[in-house]
Amino acid sequence: MASLAWLRDRIAQSIDSELAELCATRRSGAHRAFGWEGESALILDESLVVLDGDTRQIGAGIIVVTVAAALVAERQPGAISPLSISAMAWSAARSTSARPEPPRVRSRE
C-alpha cells in the first residue's frame, strides 16, 4: 500500500509540475507562433485540459488496476506483480494519446 500511495503522489506531483510549466509558458507567451496566435493558444489550452483531466484519470485508473492486481496476487500466488501491471499501464498510457482499454479479466474456467 505504501508503494501505491507513493505512486499516486508521484503522478500528482508530475502532473502539477507540468501544469505549472505550461502556465508559465502561457504567461511568457513563448507558445505563440507568428500568424498562428489563436491556434497556438487553442493548442496550449487543449494540452492543459488533457493534462489536468485525462492524465489525472489515467493515473487514478493505474492505481485502481494495481489495487485489483494486488488482490488477485494475494489470492493466486505466482500471479504477475501488481507493480509490474502498474508500470505496464503507465507505459501504455504515456505511449498513446487515446485512453487505454480496461484490462480484460479471464474467467477462472
C-alpha positions in Angstrom: 0.0 0.0 0.0 2.8 2.4 0.7 4.1 2.0 -2.8 0.7 2.8 -4.2 0.5 5.9 -2.1 3.9 6.9 -3.3 2.8 6.2 -6.9 -0.4 8.3 -6.5 1.6 11.2 -5.1 4.3 10.9 -7.8 1.7 11.0 -10.5 0.0 14.1 -8.9 3.3 15.8 -8.5 4.3 15.2 -12.1 1.0 16.5 -13.4 1.2 19.6 -11.2 4.8 20.3 -12.3 3.8 20.0 -16.0 0.8 22.2 -15.4 2.9 24.9 -13.8 5.3 24.8 -16.7 2.5 25.1 -19.3 1.0 28.0 -17.3 4.4 29.7 -17.2 4.6 29.2 -21.0 1.2 30.9 -21.4 2.3 33.9 -19.2 5.5 34.3 -21.1 3.8 34.0 -24.5 6.5 31.5 -25.6 3.8 29.2 -27.1 2.7 31.8 -29.7 3.7 31.2 -33.3 3.6 34.3 -35.5 0.5 34.4 -37.6 -1.0 31.5 -35.6 -1.5 33.2 -32.3 -5.1 32.0 -31.9 -4.3 28.4 -32.9 -1.3 28.4 -30.6 -3.5 29.4 -27.7 -6.0 26.7 -28.6 -3.3 24.0 -28.6 -2.0 25.1 -25.3 -5.5 25.1 -23.8 -6.1 21.6 -25.1 -2.8 20.5 -23.6 -3.9 21.9 -20.2 -7.3 20.1 -20.5 -5.8 16.8 -21.4 -3.1 17.0 -18.7 -5.4 18.1 -15.9 -8.3 15.9 -16.9 -7.4 12.8 -18.9 -3.9 12.3 -17.5 -5.2 12.5 -13.9 -7.9 10.0 -14.8 -5.4 7.6 -16.3 -3.2 8.0 -13.2 -6.2 7.1 -11.0 -7.0 4.2 -13.3 -3.5 2.9 -12.9 -3.9 2.9 -9.1 -7.2 1.0 -9.4 -5.7 -1.6 -11.7 -2.8 -2.0 -9.4 -5.0 -2.5 -6.3 -7.1 -5.1 -8.3 -3.9 -6.9 -9.3 -2.7 -6.9 -5.7 -6.0 -8.5 -4.6 -5.6 -11.1 -7.4 -2.0 -11.8 -6.5 -3.0 -12.2 -2.9 -5.4 -15.0 -3.9 -3.3 -16.5 -6.6 0.4 -16.9 -5.6 2.7 -16.6 -8.6 0.5 -14.1 -10.4 2.1 -11.1 -12.0 3.2 -8.5 -9.6 0.9 -5.5 -9.1 3.8 -3.1 -9.6 4.6 -4.7 -12.9 1.0 -4.2 -14.0 1.1 -0.6 -12.8 4.3 0.0 -14.8 2.9 -1.6 -17.9 -0.3 0.5 -17.6 1.6 3.8 -17.1 3.9 3.0 -20.0 0.9 2.2 -22.3 -0.9 5.4 -21.1 2.2 7.5 -22.0 2.7 6.0 -25.4 -0.8 6.7 -26.7 -3.0 9.8 -26.8 -6.1 7.6 -26.7 -7.4 6.3 -23.5 -6.2 2.8 -22.7 -8.7 0.0 -22.9 -9.5 -1.5 -19.5 -7.8 -4.9 -18.9 -9.7 -8.0 -19.7 -10.2 -10.4 -16.9 -10.0 -14.1 -17.6 -12.6 -16.3 -16.1 -11.5 -19.0 -13.7 -12.7 -21.8 -16.0 
